[in-house]
C-alpha cells in the first residue's frame, strides 16, 4: 500500500467534511494586485514574497495562483518554506532569512539563491565548492540585517576567492518607507546607490538590484533599482488606489440563543446586555487567529448586517450580538471581508488593535482550510 505524506493524508481524510471556518483567497484579486505593480514599474522584476504562510493566505494556495505569472524568484524566509514551494512548483526561490553557516553543505542549491548578510556565511557557502547564486544584503540604515558598507571590500574578496559563487543581486531594506516624506529613506537610497556603484567598479555586475518592497514602490527612484520584493501589496494592502484585499475569513453560527437585559457574556463579564437580544456563537477564537483585542470592539458580517463582537474573544469561540435578527443555525458569517472600508475588514480590525494588517494576517491559523476562488 502506498503511504502518503502526513499532510496529504490529512487533506484526503477531511476534504469531504464540511468546515465551520474557511478562508477564501481570490485568484483574480491576487493576479490583479500583481499586475498593478508590474504596470506601475513595467521594466522592473517582481519577486513575490510568500514567506510566513504567504502572509497568512496559505503557501500552497498562493503558489497555485502565482503559477499564472512569470517572475525570477519566489521570496521565502526559510529552507523549509522552499521545500514546501517545490512540492508544488519547481521554481527558483530566494531565501532572505538567516541560515546557520553549518547548514549550507546539507542544502540543495538547485533553484535556490541566498540573501547573505555576513562574511562568515559567504565563507561557508564558498567552502561547499558548489555553484550558487547569492544576493548580498547591505545595511543601509534599517540596522537589522546586512553587511555594513565598510565591509563590502571584504565580502568582494571572498566572492573572488570562490568564483563558483555568483553575485546575482545586491539588496537592502528601507526603514521608513511608509513615511511619504522621509529624509531617512533618501539617505538609504543614496547609500545603496553608492554601494552598487562601488561593487560594479570592483568588477562585479549583479543583475538584480532591490531596495524596495511594497511601500518603497511609490518612491521616485524605485525604478532605478530594477527589482521589487512584492510583499503586502500582493495581498491587497498598501498606500495605493487600485489594490484590493484577496482574503475573506468565514465562520458559522453554531449557537443562537436569547439573552435578557442584565445578562453578561463571556469571561470576566466584560459585556452586560442593556436590552433583551439574541446572541450567536461562532467557533473561532484567538487560537484560530481572531485577535483578542477585538473583544467588545470588532464586527462580523451577516448578510448585509454588521454584528458587534460582545464579551471577550476566547480560545476557540466568539459571541456576536444578533439584535433582532433571526438567522438559522449553521448560517455563515463573514469575519474578515475584502471590502477595505467595511467595519469587518482587516484594515479596520488592525486600527482597533493598534497594529498592522500583517500582524492579523500571519496569525490566521494554518489549520483553517483555505480555498482559492475565481
Secondary structure, DSSP 8 states (H G I E B T S, - for coil): -----HHHHHHHHHTTS--SSEEEEEHHHHHHHHHHHHHHTTTSEEEEE-HHHHHTT-HHHHHHHHTTS--S-EEESSHHHHHHHHHH----EEE-S---GGGGGGS--TTEEEEE-SHHHHHHHHHT---EEEEEEEESS--SSSEEGGGHHHHHHHHHH-TTEEEEEEE---SSTT-TT-HHHHHHHHHHHHHHHHHHHTT---SEEE-B-GGGGGSGGGGGS-EEEE-GGGGT-SS-TT----EEEEEEEEEEEEE-TT-EESGGG-EE-SS-EEEEEES--TTTT--GGGTTT-EEEETTEEEEEES---SS-EEEEEET----TT-EEEEEBS-TTSTTBHHHHHHHHTS-HHHHHHTS-TTSEEEEE-
